[in-house]
Amino acid sequence: MNSDKPLSSVSSGDSDALLVERTVAGDQKAFELLVIKYERRIQRLIGRMVRDVDLVEDIAQETFIRAYRALAQFRGDAKFYTWLYRIAVNTAKKFLMDLKRNPTVSENFFKSADDDETSPLENELTSPETPEAVLASKEIAEMVNSAMDALSDELRQAITLREIEGLTYEEIADAMNCPIGTVRSRIFRAREAISLKIKPMLENQSGKRW
């Protein structure tokens, strides 16, 4: 690959590979561009794994430090951000283990870092902006958070990567370092658990006339 190729002329995935190549060759600014590109997404991912918001920035910083140190090992078999997500997940788990804390869903689970980014799960819970509907939506969101809290680490990570980050099953399998069949099973089980928890509330809401 030609490292002099302008970033504007390549796709996002190719530009990531180009920035990785330039970083490995000693171009520090190339890695800074990768950090700028993915910092908010990584922080958002970590924020959904831990409740302590004070830890998010530290974990994100450690994620990028680990990624930088391991960058020479990145072979391009997977997309860079998938590889980076795997490092973020593992780094967050290590932080929580070291602190003897359990991963939980943050209170901002449904809040996106960007106003124009919405998840499939969030779209399903969107209601007309009446006071009653807003209250109902908030109650459902709290119930989903509670259901997410009760999930195992693996199920929570899988459903977060799928529903919030929008990764494909293949990308999640790579990020979580497990077979795609395992990913499908985890996402199915997570959705079932959440559905069982919120189904009674949804049925109650559908029976109301606002």
Stockholm file with secondary structure:
# STOCKHOLM 1.0

chainA/1-210         MNSDKPLSSVSSGDSDALLVERTVAGDQKAFELLVIKYERRIQRLIGRMVRDVDLVEDIAQETFIRAYRALAQFRGDAKFYTWLYRIAVNTAKKFLMDLKRNPTVSENFFKSADDDETSPLENELTSPETPEAVLASKEIAEMVNSAMDALSDELRQAITLREIEGLTYEEIADAMNCPIGTVRSRIFRAREAISLKIKPMLENQSGKRW
#=GR chainA/1-210 SS CCTTSCGGGSCHHHHHHHHHHHHHTTCHHHHHHHHHHHHHHHHHHHHTTCSCHHHHHHHHHHHHHHHHHHGGGCCSSSCHHHHHHHHHHHHHHHHHHHTTCCCCCCTTTTCCSSTTCCCHHHHHHCCCSCHHHHHHHHHHHHHHHHHHHTSCHHHHHHHIIIIISCCCHHHHHHHHTSCHHHHHHHHHHHHHHHHHHHHHHHHHHHTCCC
#=GC SS_cons         CCTTSCGGGSCHHHHHHHHHHHHHTTCHHHHHHHHHHHHHHHHHHHHTTCSCHHHHHHHHHHHHHHHHHHGGGCCSSSCHHHHHHHHHHHHHHHHHHHTTCCCCCCTTTTCCSSTTCCCHHHHHHCCCSCHHHHHHHHHHHHHHHHHHHTSCHHHHHHHIIIIISCCCHHHHHHHHTSCHHHHHHHHHHHHHHHHHHHHHHHHHHHTCCC
//
